[in-house]
Amino acid sequence: MLARALRLLRDFADGKEFKSFFTFIIQYQQKGYGKMEKYVCSICGYVYDPAAGDKEGNIPPGVPFDKLPDEWVCPICGAGKEEFNPD
């Protein structure tokens, strides 16, 4: 895991040094890496945004759609994950 993180850092840095880890994270996000995709319920139009999570379903912010529990359902209409499509 550490080796993968270091390889990612090296590849991302393109040979440049970062002043801090936070600078790396900001630039990483600005380039669009690590971006989590939103999913839309095809039944009611609810949008699952990983950045916000699902407070009703006890899903904290930062959980990507593919990591939601199998039993998770749309908080509006109760549709299962199979009814969601990438936004």
C-alpha positions in Angstrom: 0.0 0.0 0.0 2.8 2.4 0.9 4.7 1.5 -2.2 1.6 2.3 -4.3 1.1 5.6 -2.6 4.8 6.6 -3.2 4.5 5.5 -6.9 1.4 7.6 -7.3 3.1 10.6 -5.6 6.1 10.2 -7.9 4.0 9.8 -11.0 1.8 12.8 -10.1 4.7 15.0 -9.2 6.4 14.6 -12.6 9.7 14.9 -10.8 8.8 18.1 -8.9 9.0 18.3 -5.1 6.0 19.5 -3.1 6.3 21.9 -0.2 3.9 19.8 1.8 1.6 16.9 1.7 -1.4 19.3 1.7 0.0 21.0 -1.5 0.1 17.6 -3.1 -3.5 16.8 -2.1 -4.8 20.1 -3.4 -3.0 19.7 -6.7 -4.1 16.1 -6.9 -7.8 17.1 -6.6 -7.4 20.0 -9.0 -6.2 17.6 -11.7 -9.3 15.6 -11.1 -7.7 12.5 -9.6 -9.6 10.7 -6.9 -12.8 12.3 -8.0 -15.9 10.4 -7.0 -18.8 10.1 -9.4 -22.3 11.0 -8.6 -25.1 8.6 -9.3 -28.8 9.3 -10.2 -31.8 7.3 -9.2 -33.7 6.3 -12.4 -37.0 6.2 -10.5 -37.1 9.5 -8.7 -34.1 11.5 -9.8 -32.3 11.5 -6.4 -28.6 12.2 -6.8 -26.2 10.3 -4.6 -23.2 12.6 -4.1 -20.2 10.8 -2.4 -18.9 14.2 -1.2 -22.1 14.6 0.9 -22.9 10.9 1.8 -26.4 10.0 2.9 -27.2 11.2 6.4 -30.5 9.3 6.6 -28.7 6.0 5.6 -25.8 6.7 8.0 -23.4 6.9 5.1 -20.6 9.4 5.9 -19.2 11.8 3.3 -16.5 10.3 1.1 -18.0 6.9 0.5 -18.1 6.2 -3.3 -21.2 4.6 -4.8 -19.6 1.3 -5.4 -18.6 1.0 -1.7 -22.2 1.5 -0.4 -23.6 -1.5 1.4 -25.6 -3.9 -0.8 -28.7 -3.2 1.3 -28.5 0.6 0.8 -31.6 2.1 -0.9 -32.6 5.5 -2.3 -33.6 7.7 0.7 -36.5 9.2 -1.4 -38.2 6.3 -3.1 -36.5 3.1 -1.7 -35.1 1.9 -5.0 -32.0 -0.4 -4.8 -28.6 0.4 -6.1 -29.3 -1.3 -9.4 -31.7 1.5 -10.2 -28.9 4.1 -10.1 -26.8 5.3 -13.1 -23.7 7.5 -13.3 -24.5 11.2 -13.6 
